[in-house]
Amino acid sequence: MNVALRQTSTGNVKFIETGWSWPIFFGAGFLGLPLFFRGMALWGCVMVFLWVLQFAVPFATVANGDALGWIVDFAIFGICLYLGYKGNALTARHLIACGYDFDRPDSSEARIAAERWGL
């Protein structure tokens, strides 16, 4: 279900889904690009750090390099799962903090979205 959020000063409208975020789930592992586009720079920096670490591990002279590589891979996958589940809610909270509000605040969609997003 899509919910419209409107910025009160400019009238700009953005549509956010209330459920699973497939673009974040699949795209966050690639340099965290969807996270930066949605205004979640901290999560994007975490994903960039893990991405760099993932490619730096094979060149490290660590005795347990394979184990460290697997740990980083599982960390990336776990964070992608979490962000896929909570990504739309985090995006909506960011937009509301930036001055957006529900386009139709009295609608059932806005009520359900606020409940799911914890607003």
Residue pairs with C-beta under 8 A, 6 or more apart in sequence:
1 17
1 18
1 19
1 109
1 112
1 113
2 15
2 16
2 17
2 18
2 109
3 15
3 16
3 17
3 18
3 92
3 102
3 103
3 109
3 110
3 113
4 13
4 14
4 15
4 102
4 103
4 104
5 13
5 14
5 15
5 16
5 92
5 95
5 96
5 100
5 101
5 102
5 103
6 12
6 13
6 100
6 101
6 102
6 103
7 13
7 98
7 99
7 100
7 101
8 99
8 100
8 101
9 99
13 103
14 95
14 100
16 88
16 91
16 92
16 95
16 113
17 88
18 88
18 112
18 113
18 116
18 117
19 88
19 116
20 84
20 85
20 88
21 83
21 84
21 85
21 87
21 88
21 91
22 84
23 34
24 34
24 35
24 38
24 80
24 83
24 84
24 87
24 88
25 80
25 81
25 83
25 84
25 87
26 80
27 33
27 34
28 34
28 35
28 43
28 47
28 79
28 80
28 83
28 84
28 87
29 47
29 51
29 76
29 77
29 80
30 51
31 44
31 47
31 48
31 51
32 43
32 44
32 45
32 46
32 47
32 48
32 51
33 44
34 87
35 41
35 43
35 44
35 47
35 83
35 87
36 44
38 87
38 90
38 91
38 94
39 91
39 94
39 95
39 98
40 87
40 90
40 91
40 94
43 79
43 83
43 90
46 79
47 76
47 79
50 72
50 75
50 76
50 79
51 76
53 72
54 69
54 72
54 73
54 76
57 65
57 68
57 69
57 72
58 65
58 69
60 68
62 68
83 90
88 117
89 116
89 117
89 118
92 113
92 117
92 119
93 117
93 119
96 119
102 110
102 113
102 114
103 110
104 110
113 119
